[in-house]
Amino acid sequence: MDSKEQVKKLQKELTQTRALLSNTVDTLQEERLLASTTKNRVVGGYYMMSRQAEKNLRALQGKNPAASLVFSVLREPIFICSNSRPASRRA
């Protein structure tokens, strides 16, 4: 009888542990999804530029001199929430 009670107790603990593990996995997946959707989001509503986008803009800048102005205008909002100061802003 004592061993049957131990088995039931262990089965109950195993069930609770599995439920906790399942809940943890679900929570982690939700956090990953949230992190992926807000990955490039910064305070103020601006999106930080990806490295590939920055490379593409630099290539455009090299091919077209007027593109340097476009590049700087596009890039300035990115620095709003950082400690960096673009050259066109007053210190």
C-alpha distances in whole Angstrom, upper triangle without the diagonal:
4,5,5,6,9,10,11,12,14,15,17,19,20,21,23,24,26,27,29,30,32,33,35,36,38,39,41,42,44,45,47,48,50,51,53,54,56,56,60,60,62,63,66,65,66,65,65,67,65,67,68,69,71,72,74,76,77,78,80,81,83,84,86,87,87,83,83,83,81,78,79,79,75,74,75,72,69,70,70,67,67,69,72,75,77,81,82,80,82,80
4,5,5,6,9,10,11,12,14,15,17,18,20,21,22,24,26,27,28,30,32,33,35,36,38,39,41,42,43,45,47,48,49,51,53,54,54,58,58,60,61,64,63,65,63,63,65,63,64,66,68,69,70,72,74,75,76,78,79,81,83,84,85,85,81,81,81,79,76,77,77,73,72,73,70,67,68,68,65,65,67,69,73,75,78,80,78,80,78
4,5,5,6,9,10,10,12,14,15,16,18,20,21,22,24,25,26,28,30,31,32,34,36,37,39,40,42,43,45,46,47,49,51,52,52,56,57,58,59,63,62,63,61,61,63,61,62,63,65,67,68,69,71,73,74,76,77,78,80,81,83,83,79,79,79,77,74,75,75,71,70,71,68,66,66,67,63,63,65,68,71,73,77,78,77,78,76
4,5,5,6,9,10,10,12,14,15,16,18,20,21,23,24,25,27,29,30,31,33,35,36,37,39,41,42,43,45,46,48,50,51,52,55,56,57,58,62,61,62,60,60,62,60,62,63,64,66,67,69,71,72,73,75,76,78,79,81,82,82,78,78,79,76,73,74,74,70,69,70,68,65,66,66,63,63,65,67,71,73,76,78,76,78,76
4,5,5,6,9,10,10,12,14,15,17,18,20,21,23,24,26,27,29,30,32,33,34,36,38,39,41,42,43,45,47,48,49,50,54,54,56,56,60,59,60,59,59,61,59,61,62,64,65,66,68,70,71,72,74,75,77,79,80,81,81,77,77,77,75,72,73,72,69,68,69,66,63,64,64,61,61,63,66,69,71,75,76,74,76,74
4,5,5,6,8,10,10,12,14,15,16,18,20,21,22,24,26,27,28,30,31,32,34,36,37,38,40,42,43,45,46,48,48,52,52,54,55,58,57,58,57,57,59,57,58,59,61,63,64,65,67,69,70,72,73,75,76,78,79,78,75,74,75,72,70,70,70,67,65,66,64,61,62,62,58,59,61,63,67,69,72,74,72,74,72
4,5,5,6,9,10,10,12,14,15,16,18,20,21,22,24,25,27,28,30,31,33,34,36,37,39,40,41,43,45,46,47,50,51,53,54,57,56,57,55,56,57,55,57,58,60,61,62,64,66,67,68,70,72,73,74,76,77,77,73,73,74,71,69,69,69,66,64,65,63,60,61,61,58,58,60,63,66,68,71,73,71,73,71
4,5,5,6,9,10,10,12,14,15,17,18,20,21,23,24,26,27,29,30,32,33,35,36,38,39,40,42,44,45,46,50,50,52,53,56,54,56,54,55,57,55,56,57,59,61,62,63,65,67,68,69,71,73,74,75,77,76,73,72,73,70,68,68,68,65,63,64,62,59,60,60,57,57,60,62,65,67,71,72,70,72,70
4,5,5,6,9,10,11,12,14,15,17,18,20,21,23,24,26,27,29,30,32,33,35,36,38,39,41,42,43,44,48,48,50,50,53,53,54,53,53,55,53,55,56,58,59,61,62,64,65,67,68,70,71,73,74,75,75,71,71,71,69,66,67,66,63,62,62,60,57,58,58,54,55,57,60,63,65,69,70,68,70,68
4,5,5,6,9,10,10,12,14,15,16,18,20,21,22,24,25,27,28,30,31,32,34,36,37,39,41,42,42,46,46,48,49,52,51,52,51,51,53,51,52,53,55,57,58,59,61,63,64,66,67,69,70,72,73,73,69,68,69,66,64,65,64,61,60,61,58,55,56,56,53,53,55,58,61,63,67,68,66,68,66
4,5,5,6,9,10,10,12,14,15,16,18,20,21,22,24,26,27,29,30,31,33,35,36,37,39,41,41,45,45,47,48,51,50,52,50,50,52,50,51,52,54,56,57,58,60,62,63,65,66,68,69,70,72,71,68,68,68,65,63,64,63,60,59,60,57,55,56,56,53,53,55,58,61,63,66,68,66,68,66
4,5,5,6,9,10,11,12,14,15,17,18,20,21,23,24,26,27,29,30,32,33,35,36,38,39,40,44,44,46,46,49,48,50,48,49,51,49,51,52,54,55,57,58,60,61,63,64,66,67,69,70,71,71,67,67,67,64,62,63,62,59,58,59,56,53,54,54,51,52,54,56,60,61,65,66,64,66,65
4,5,5,6,9,10,10,12,14,15,16,18,20,21,22,24,26,27,28,30,31,33,34,36,37,38,42,42,43,44,47,47,48,46,47,49,47,49,50,52,53,54,56,58,59,60,62,63,65,67,68,69,69,65,64,65,62,60,60,60,57,55,56,54,51,52,52,48,49,51,54,57,59,62,64,62,64,62
4,5,5,6,9,10,10,12,14,15,16,18,20,21,22,24,26,27,29,30,31,33,35,36,36,40,41,42,44,47,46,47,45,45,47,45,47,48,50,51,52,54,56,57,58,60,61,63,65,66,67,67,63,63,63,61,58,59,59,55,54,55,53,50,51,51,48,48,51,53,56,58,61,63,61,63,61
4,5,5,6,9,10,11,12,14,15,17,18,20,21,23,24,26,27,29,30,32,33,35,36,39,40,41,43,46,44,46,44,45,46,45,46,47,49,51,52,53,55,57,58,59,61,63,64,65,67,66,62,62,63,60,58,58,58,54,53,54,52,49,50,50,47,48,50,52,56,57,61,62,61,63,61
4,5,5,6,9,10,11,12,14,15,16,18,20,21,23,24,26,27,28,30,32,33,34,38,38,39,40,43,42,44,42,43,45,43,45,46,48,49,51,52,54,55,57,58,60,62,63,64,65,65,61,61,61,58,56,56,56,53,51,52,50,47,48,48,45,45,48,50,53,55,59,60,58,60,58
4,5,5,6,9,10,10,12,14,15,16,18,20,21,22,24,26,27,28,30,31,32,36,36,38,39,42,41,42,41,41,43,41,43,44,45,47,48,50,52,53,54,56,57,59,61,62,63,63,59,58,59,56,54,54,54,51,50,50,48,45,46,46,43,43,46,48,51,53,57,58,56,58,57
4,5,5,6,9,10,10,12,14,15,16,18,20,21,23,24,25,27,29,30,31,35,35,37,38,41,40,41,39,40,41,40,41,42,44,46,47,48,50,52,53,54,56,58,59,60,62,61,57,57,58,55,53,53,53,50,49,50,47,44,46,46,43,43,46,48,51,53,56,57,56,58,57
4,5,5,6,9,10,11,12,14,15,17,18,20,21,23,24,26,27,29,30,33,33,35,37,39,38,40,38,39,41,39,41,42,43,45,47,48,49,51,53,54,55,57,59,59,61,60,56,56,57,54,52,52,52,48,47,48,46,43,45,44,41,42,45,47,50,52,55,56,55,57,55
4,5,5,6,9,10,10,12,14,15,16,18,20,21,22,24,26,27,28,31,31,33,34,37,36,38,36,37,39,37,39,40,42,43,45,46,48,49,51,52,54,55,57,58,59,58,55,54,55,52,50,50,50,47,45,46,43,41,42,42,38,39,42,44,47,49,53,54,52,54,52
4,5,5,6,9,10,10,12,14,15,16,18,20,21,22,24,26,26,30,30,32,34,37,36,37,35,35,37,35,37,38,39,41,42,44,46,47,48,50,51,53,55,56,57,57,53,53,53,50,48,49,48,45,44,45,42,40,41,41,38,38,41,43,46,48,51,52,51,53,52
4,5,5,6,9,10,11,12,14,15,17,18,20,21,23,25,25,29,29,32,33,36,34,36,34,34,36,34,36,37,38,40,42,43,45,46,48,49,51,52,54,55,56,55,52,52,52,49,47,48,47,44,43,44,42,39,41,41,38,38,41,43,46,48,51,52,51,53,52
4,5,5,6,9,10,11,12,14,15,16,18,20,21,23,24,27,27,29,31,33,32,33,32,33,35,33,35,37,38,40,41,42,44,46,47,48,50,52,53,54,55,54,51,51,51,48,46,46,46,42,41,42,39,37,39,38,35,36,39,41,44,46,49,50,49,51,50
4,5,5,6,9,10,10,12,14,15,16,18,20,21,22,25,26,27,29,32,31,32,30,31,32,31,33,34,36,37,39,40,42,43,45,46,47,49,51,52,53,52,49,48,49,46,44,44,44,41,39,40,38,35,36,36,33,34,36,38,42,43,47,48,46,48,47
4,5,5,6,9,10,11,12,14,15,16,18,20,20,24,25,27,29,32,30,31,29,29,31,29,31,32,34,35,37,38,40,41,43,44,46,47,49,50,51,51,47,47,47,45,42,43,43,39,38,39,37,34,36,36,33,34,36,38,41,43,46,47,46,48,47
4,5,5,6,9,10,11,12,14,15,17,19,20,23,23,26,27,30,28,30,28,29,30,29,31,32,33,35,37,38,39,41,42,43,45,47,48,49,51,50,46,46,46,43,41,42,42,38,37,38,36,33,35,35,32,33,36,38,41,42,46,47,45,48,47
4,5,5,6,9,10,11,12,14,15,17,18,21,21,23,25,27,26,27,26,27,29,27,30,31,32,34,36,37,38,40,41,42,44,46,47,48,49,48,45,45,45,42,40,40,40,36,35,36,33,31,32,32,29,30,33,35,38,40,43,44,43,45,44
4,5,5,6,9,10,10,12,14,15,16,19,20,22,24,27,25,26,24,25,26,25,27,28,29,31,33,34,36,37,39,40,41,43,45,46,47,46,43,42,43,40,38,38,38,35,33,35,32,29,31,31,28,29,31,33,36,38,41,42,41,43,42
4,5,5,6,9,10,11,12,14,15,19,19,22,24,27,25,25,23,24,25,24,26,27,28,30,32,32,34,36,37,38,40,42,43,44,46,45,41,41,42,39,37,37,37,33,33,34,31,29,31,31,28,29,32,34,37,38,41,42,41,44,43
4,5,5,6,9,10,11,12,14,17,17,20,22,24,22,23,22,23,25,23,26,27,28,30,32,32,34,36,37,38,40,42,43,44,45,44,40,40,40,37,36,36,35,32,31,32,30,27,29,29,26,28,31,33,35,36,40,41,39,42,41
4,5,5,6,8,10,11,11,15,15,17,19,22,20,21,20,20,23,21,24,25,26,28,30,31,32,34,36,37,38,40,42,42,43,42,39,38,38,36,34,34,33,30,29,30,27,25,26,26,23,25,28,29,32,34,37,38,37,39,38
4,5,5,6,9,10,10,14,15,17,20,22,21,21,19,19,21,19,21,22,23,25,27,28,30,31,33,34,35,37,39,40,41,40,37,36,37,34,32,33,32,29,28,29,27,24,26,26,24,24,27,29,32,33,36,37,36,39,38
4,5,5,6,9,10,13,14,17,19,21,19,20,17,18,20,19,21,22,23,25,27,27,29,31,32,33,35,37,38,39,40,39,35,36,36,33,31,32,31,28,27,28,26,23,26,26,24,25,28,29,32,33,36,37,36,39,38
4,5,5,6,8,12,11,14,16,18,16,17,16,17,19,18,21,22,23,24,27,27,28,31,32,33,34,37,38,38,39,38,35,35,34,32,30,30,29,26,25,26,23,21,23,23,21,22,26,27,30,30,34,35,33,36,35
4,6,5,5,9,10,12,15,17,16,16,14,14,17,16,18,20,20,22,24,25,26,28,30,31,32,34,36,36,37,36,33,32,33,30,28,28,28,24,23,24,22,19,21,21,19,20,23,24,27,28,32,32,31,34,33
4,6,5,8,10,13,16,18,16,16,13,14,15,14,16,17,18,20,22,23,24,26,27,28,30,32,33,34,35,34,31,31,31,28,26,27,27,23,22,24,21,19,21,22,20,21,24,25,28,28,32,32,32,34,34
4,6,8,8,12,15,16,14,14,12,13,15,14,17,18,18,20,22,23,24,26,28,28,30,32,33,33,35,33,30,30,30,27,25,26,25,22,21,23,20,18,21,21,19,21,24,25,27,27,31,31,31,33,33
4,6,5,8,11,13,11,11,9,11,13,13,17,18,17,19,22,22,23,25,27,27,29,31,33,33,34,32,29,29,28,26,24,24,23,20,19,20,17,15,17,17,15,17,21,22,24,25,28,28,27,30,30
4,6,9,12,14,12,12,9,9,11,10,13,15,15,17,19,20,21,23,25,26,27,29,31,31,32,31,27,27,27,24,22,23,22,19,18,19,17,14,16,17,15,16,19,20,23,23,27,27,27,29,29
4,6,10,12,10,8,5,5,8,8,11,13,13,14,17,18,18,20,22,22,23,26,28,28,28,27,24,23,23,21,19,19,19,15,14,15,13,10,13,14,12,13,17,17,19,20,23,24,23,26,26
4,7,9,7,6,5,7,10,11,15,17,15,16,20,20,20,22,25,25,25,28,30,29,30,28,25,25,24,21,20,20,19,16,15,15,12,10,13,12,11,13,16,17,19,20,23,23,22,25,25
4,6,6,6,6,7,11,13,16,18,17,17,21,22,21,22,25,25,25,28,30,30,30,28,25,24,23,21,19,19,18,15,14,13,10,8,10,9,7,9,13,14,16,17,21,21,20,22,22
4,6,7,9,10,14,16,19,22,20,20,24,25,23,25,28,28,28,31,33,32,32,30,27,26,25,23,21,20,19,17,16,14,11,10,11,9,6,10,13,15,16,18,21,21,19,21,21
4,6,9,11,14,17,21,23,20,20,24,24,23,25,28,27,27,30,32,31,30,28,25,25,23,21,20,19,17,15,15,13,9,10,11,8,7,11,14,15,16,17,20,20,18,20,20
4,7,10,13,16,19,21,18,19,23,23,21,24,26,25,26,29,30,29,29,27,24,24,22,20,19,18,16,14,14,13,10,10,12,10,10,13,17,17,18,19,22,21,20,22,23
4,6,9,12,16,17,15,15,19,19,17,20,23,22,22,25,27,26,26,24,21,20,19,17,16,15,13,11,11,10,7,6,9,8,9,12,15,15,16,16,19,18,18,21,21
4,6,9,12,14,12,13,16,16,15,18,21,20,21,24,25,25,25,23,20,20,19,17,15,15,14,11,10,11,9,7,10,11,11,12,16,16,17,17,20,20,19,23,23
4,6,9,12,10,10,14,15,14,16,18,19,19,22,24,23,24,23,19,18,18,16,14,14,13,10,9,10,9,5,9,10,10,11,14,13,15,15,18,19,18,22,22
4,7,8,6,6,10,11,10,12,15,15,16,18,20,20,21,20,16,16,16,14,11,12,13,9,8,11,10,7,10,13,13,13,16,15,16,15,18,19,19,23,23
4,5,5,6,9,10,11,12,14,15,16,19,20,21,22,22,18,18,19,16,14,15,16,12,11,14,14,11,13,16,16,16,18,17,19,18,21,22,22,26,26
4,5,5,6,9,10,10,12,14,15,17,19,20,21,21,18,17,19,17,14,15,17,14,12,15,16,13,15,18,18,17,19,17,19,18,20,22,23,26,26
4,5,5,6,9,10,11,12,14,15,17,18,20,20,17,17,19,17,14,16,18,14,14,17,18,15,18,21,21,20,23,21,22,20,23,24,25,29,29
4,5,5,6,9,10,11,12,14,15,16,18,18,14,14,16,13,11,13,14,11,11,14,15,13,16,18,19,19,21,19,20,18,21,21,23,26,27
4,5,5,6,9,10,10,12,14,15,16,16,13,12,14,12,9,11,13,10,9,12,14,11,14,17,18,17,19,17,18,15,18,19,20,24,24
4,5,5,6,9,10,11,13,14,16,17,13,13,16,14,11,13,16,13,12,16,17,15,17,21,22,20,22,19,20,18,20,21,23,27,27
4,5,5,6,9,10,11,12,14,15,11,12,15,12,10,13,15,12,13,16,18,16,19,22,23,22,24,22,22,20,21,22,24,28,29
4,5,5,6,9,10,10,12,12,8,9,11,9,6,10,11,9,10,13,15,14,16,19,21,21,22,19,20,17,18,18,21,24,26
4,5,5,6,9,10,11,12,9,8,11,10,8,10,13,12,11,15,17,16,17,20,22,21,22,19,19,16,17,18,21,24,25
4,5,5,6,9,11,12,9,10,13,12,10,14,16,14,14,18,20,19,21,24,26,25,26,23,23,20,21,21,24,28,29
4,5,5,6,9,9,6,8,11,10,9,12,14,13,14,17,19,19,21,24,26,25,27,23,23,20,20,20,23,27,29
4,6,5,6,7,5,5,9,8,7,10,12,12,13,15,18,18,19,22,25,24,25,21,21,17,17,17,21,24,26
4,6,7,10,8,8,12,12,11,13,16,16,16,19,22,21,22,25,28,26,27,24,23,20,19,20,23,27,28
4,7,9,8,10,13,13,12,15,17,17,18,21,23,23,25,28,30,29,30,27,26,23,22,23,26,29,31
4,5,5,8,10,10,11,13,15,15,17,19,22,22,24,26,29,29,30,26,25,21,21,20,24,27,29
4,5,6,8,10,10,12,14,15,16,18,21,22,23,25,28,27,28,24,23,19,18,18,21,24,27
4,5,6,7,9,11,12,13,15,16,19,20,22,24,27,27,27,24,22,18,17,16,20,23,26
4,5,5,6,9,10,10,12,14,17,18,19,21,24,24,25,22,21,17,17,16,19,23,25
4,5,5,6,9,10,10,12,15,16,17,19,22,22,23,19,17,14,13,13,16,20,22
4,5,5,6,9,10,11,14,15,16,18,21,21,22,19,17,13,12,11,14,18,20
4,6,5,6,8,10,12,14,15,17,20,21,22,19,18,14,15,13,16,19,22
4,6,5,6,9,11,12,13,16,18,18,20,16,15,12,13,13,15,19,21
4,5,5,6,9,10,11,13,16,16,17,14,12,9,9,9,11,15,17
4,5,6,8,10,11,12,16,16,18,15,13,10,11,10,12,15,18
4,6,7,8,10,12,15,15,18,15,14,12,14,13,14,18,20
4,6,6,7,10,12,12,14,12,11,9,11,11,12,16,17
4,5,6,7,10,11,12,10,9,7,9,9,9,13,14
4,5,5,8,10,12,11,11,10,13,12,11,15,16
4,6,7,8,11,10,10,10,13,13,13,16,17
4,6,5,7,6,7,7,11,12,11,13,13
4,6,8,8,8,9,13,13,11,13,13
4,7,8,10,12,16,16,14,16,15
4,5,8,11,14,15,13,15,14
4,7,10,13,15,12,13,11
4,7,10,12,10,12,10
4,6,8,6,8,7
4,5,6,9,9
4,6,8,9
4,7,9
4,6
4
